[in-house]
């Protein structure tokens, strides 16, 4: 969209855009962070599990060196020995492999979270396009990756050289030590080597992680037109939404008007407000407001009520209070029980005396709490 309109991608990515990117396998990631975590995990694993691994190697070495001449030239014995040695080595190294497996997942979790996408695994023919491949290599991002690789090489190389220079005599002396001492000493040197190199990667990761997050957010930025198009897709066209809302209101109004003939009384303002109440002591705990309206709708309620012999009673404060405090098909507030009870008692009395229900009746001095009174 930005290419067609010439708009710049200046808007932050919406949640939907980010979710779509995750579904495609696009999440922020840092290879330097992953490498650093795995190196530190390797150092920690060797430090904690090193003695056990060394004992396993010693047992394998001793066992194989104890083979007799006849066993060495026996093919069956050699295959059996190789099998047992591999199984024993695997058993000794399994805890180390488990630590490294956890570390391999821990790095990505720190920055982009766990994400699995089948779309990223799907075959795409454009990935085989050599022109696009060269474009990626010679792009700004490719240049940044090249500079980063060179800096990483220089930093790690410098740290490794300094470490080897400092430990040079210790490495030379390994050949003069008995194997029982050389193996633990080698393990110790490996631990320090891992820690030193991993420490150098911390500096690189501290620079690379913010850059990767910034670059990821920059790639997901949107134009103003893209945000408008997305809003249309998710929420629909404003004109369509307005029409749907209008139709929904018309349907709700027709349903409400259909309840007016079943009401027991219409309480009016009388000019502006009309509310229809219904009460069945057998099925209702309290009177229910079945319809309400102002101005034109209020007039329609009164007209339908007149056509269906529903009593209309003029009580302005009560009409306003019921309109503002009670939703359609909801029970009236407890504070209006007394006032509505007076109205219903009056209406039921009219019915009992067979008074004309077309006439407008008035009631004054109804008991309405101050917090439920509303101005006209």
N, C-alpha and C positions, 0 to 999 in steps of 0.2 A: 504493500500500500504506500509505503514511503517513497518508493521509486516512481510510482505513477503520479503522485500528487506533489512531489518535491518537498514534502514536509520532513522535518528532522525528528529523530526519535529522542524526544526530550521528556516524555512522561514515564514515570515509574511503572513497572510491570504490574498488572492486576493479578489478584489471586488466581483467576482462571488461567491467565497466561502462564503463570508459574506452574500450575498443576499440569497444563498441557505439556510444558517442557519436561517435567518429571516423567510423564507418561512416555515421552520419547527418549528417556534416558539421559536428559540434559540436566545435570546437577553440578554445583561447584565442586571441584576436586583439585587436589594438589599432590603431585607425585613426590614432591620434596617432603611433604608432611608424612606421606605413606612410608617413604624410605627411612625417614628419621624414626618413626614409631617402630618399624620393624628392626632397625638397628639397635635401638634401646631395648626392645623386647629380647633380641638375640643376646645382648650383653647380660640382661637380667636372667635369662634362661640358663646361659652358660654358668653364671655365678651361682645360681641355685641348684641346677641339675648337673653341673660339670662333674662333681665327684662321682655321681652315679654313672655318668656316661664313660668317664675314664675307667672305672672299675669294670664296666661291661667290655670295653676295648681290651683291657688287660686280660680278662678271662678268655676272650676269643683268641687273643694272641698266644697266651700260654697253652691253651688247649690245642691249637693248630701246630705249635712248635713241638708238642709232645708226640706227634704222630711218628710211628716207626717207618723204616724204609719200605717194608712190605705194604703198609697202609698207603704210603704216598703213591706207589705204583699200582694200587688197586683202584680201578675206575669207580666202582660202586662206593668204596669208602670215601673217595674224594668228593663225589657228588653229594653224599650224605653229609660230609663235613661242611661243604659249601652251603648246603641248605640250612644246617643247624647254625652256622655262623651268621648267615643273613637274617634268620629269624631272631637270633639273640641280639644282633645289632639293631634290628627294627624295634625290638622290645625296649632296648636301652634308649633309642632315639625318639620313641613315640611321644613322651612328654614334651621334648623340645619341639617336635613338629606341631603339637597341639598349641603350644604357646605362640609359635609363628603364625599358625592359622588364625588364632584370635587376633593377633596383631595386624594381620592382613585386612581384617574386617574393621578393626578399631580405627585405623587411619581415615578411611572414607566416612565413617560415622561421625567423626569430629567436625567435619565441615559441611558435608552434603547430606548426611543421613543415609540410612539404608534404602536403596532403591533398586528395583528389578524391573526391567522393561523388555518386553518381547519385541517392541518396535525397533529398539536399538540393535537387536540381533538379526533383524530381517535383512535380506539381501537387497542392496540398492545398486543399480547399474551405474548411477552417476559417480559412485565411489571409485569406479574403474576408469573414469575420465582422466587422462593424463594432463589435460590442460588445467582442469580444476585442481588436480593434485599439485601441479607446479604453482598454481595461484596460492594454494595454502602454504606451500613451502616458502615462497617469496613474499608473503603478506607481512603486515606489521606484527601479527601474533607470532609468525614463524621467526621473524627477526628477534623478537623478545625471547622466544624459547632458545634460540641460538646463543644469545648473550647470556641467558641464565645458565645454560649448559657449560659455557666457558667459565663463568664465574664459579659455578659449582666445582668444576674440574680443578680450577686453580686453588680454591679454598681447601677442598678435600686433599688435593695433592700436597699442598703446603703443610697441612696438619699431619698427614701421613709421613711426609719426609721428616718433619720435626720429631714425631714420635719414634720413627725408626732410628733417627740419629741419637736420640736420648736413650733408647733401649738396645743400641747396636751390640754392645758387649754382652748383654744378657742373651740375645739371640745366638751369638757366636758360641757362648758357653753351653748351650743346650746340647751340642754334640759331644761334649765332654762329661755330661752328667749321666748317672745311671738311669735306666728307663723308669724306675720307680719314682725318681725325682724329676726326670725330664717331662713326663706327661703332666703332672700337676703344675709344674712351672709353665709349661706351654699353655695350659688352660688359663692360668693367671694372666699371661701376656695377651692371650686372645681377648679376655674380658676387658683389659685396659685398652686394647686396640679398638674394640667395638665401642666402648664408652667415649674414647677420644674422637673417633670419626663421627659418631652419632652427635656428639656435642657440637661439632662443626656444622652439622646439618640443621641444628636448632636455629642458628642465625639465618640460614638460607630459608628455612620454613617460615620464620617470623616475617620475612619480607614477601615470600611467595603466597602465603595464605591470604593476606588482605588483597594482594593484587588479583588473585584468582576470583575472589568474591566480587571485587569491583568489576572485573572483566565480565563475569557471568551476568551481573545485574545490568551492565551496559549492553550486552548482547540481547537481553530480554526487553530493553526499553521499547516503548511504543510511541507511535505518532498519535496526535489528538484524534485523527480520523479513525485509526484502528480502535481506539477506546470507544468512540461513538458506534462503530460497527459491532463491536463486541456487546455493547449495551443493547443494541437492537436484537442481536442473536439471543441474548440471555433473557431480556425483559420484553422483547417484542417492540414493534414500531409504536411510537407514542400515539399516533392516530388510532391504531388498532386497539391499543390498551384503553384509550378513552372510549372507543365505541363499545368494547367488551364491558367496561365498567358501567356505561350507560344502559346497556342491555340488562346487565345484572341488577341494576337499581330498579329498572322497569319491572323485571320479574318479581323482585322482592316486594315492590309496591303493590303489584297485582295480588300477590299472596296475602299481603297485609289487608288489602281492601276486601278480600274474600272472607276474612275473619270478622269484619264489622257486623254483618247480619247476625252472627252468633253471640255478639256482646250483650251484656246485661244493661249497660248504661254508657252513654257518651258524655264525658265531662268537658265543658268548653270554657273559653275565656270571656266572651263568646266570639270575638272577631278574629283572633289570631291563632289560638290553640284549640286542638281537639284531641282527646285521648279516649280510647275505648277499653272498658274494663269487663272482665268476665270472672265469675266466681261460682264454682260448684263445690259445696261443702263436702261432698262424698269423695271427690277426687283431688281437691286442691287444698293445700295447707294455708294458702293466702290468695287473695285476688290477684289476677294476672293481667298485665297490660297487653292487649292483643293488637292494638294499632294506635298510631299517634302521628300528628302532622301539624304544620303551621301554614297559615295563609291558604293557598289554593288547595293543598292536600287536606287541610282542616275542613275546608268547605266541602270537598268530596266525601270526607268521612261523615259529615252531617247530612249530606244529601242521601247517601246510601242508607244511613241510619233511619232517616225519615221514610224512605221507600220500604224499609223492612220492619217498621213499627218498633224500632229500638228507642227507648226513652233518651231524651237529650236534656241534660241538666247543666245549668249555668252556675259555675263555681270557679271564678278566675284564679284565686290563689292556689286552689287544689289542682286545677288543670296545669298551671305553670309548674308546680312542684312535681307532679307526676311526669310531665314531659321531660324535665331536666334530670330527673333522678332514676328513671326506670327505662330499661331497654325493652324492645318488643319481645314478647313471649317470656318476660321475666316477672317474678313476683314483686309486688310493691314493697318499698322499704317498711321496716317495722314502725318507724316514726309516723307513718301515714295510716296505720291500721285503724285508729279511732275515727279519723275523718272519713275514710272510705267506708267504714262500717256504718257511719251515719248516713252516707249517701245510699248505700245498698239497702239499708233498712227503709229509707224513704221510698226508694224505687219499688221494693217488694210490697210496701204498703199500697202504692199506687196500683200495682198489678192486682192486689187482692180486692181493692175497691173498684177495679176495672175502669180506672181513670184513663182518659185518652192518652196514648203514648206518643202522639204526634206533637203535643204541646211542649213548649220549652218551659222548664221549671227552674227555679232559682233556689239556691241555698246560701245562707250567710252564716257567719260566726262559726265556721268549722275549726276544729282544734288542729292546727298545723304548727309543728315546732319551728322555732326561729331559724334553726340551721337548715331547714328544708323549704324556706320561703324564698321566692325569686321575684324580682321586679318585672313588671310588664315590659 
